Amino acid sequence: MAFPANTQFQPILLGSQPIFDVVGDESPVSTDIVGNTQFPAAYLAYDGNAIYFRIRVNGDPRNSQKTGFANFAWGFLI
């Protein structure tokens, strides 16, 4: 199955507003989830078999070689 296109991801809503988080409340910036109503903090896509999540962070989450993710954790609680 192909990974969903950007247009398939929909903002996750809290009530009728996209989930948001303030800038600068976590360190390092690569773990700081950020977003506002214009640029939501979290998205999801569903292809009928799998659900995909996407979160917006304040910095590049890749390791220094840009070959994978830095040693931190990001997650969704269901």
Buried (B, 14 or more C-beta within 10 A) or exposed (E): EEEBEEEEBEBBEEEEEBBBBEEEEBEEBBBBBBBBEEEBBBBBBEEEEEEEBBBBBBEEBEEEEEEEEEEEEEEEEE
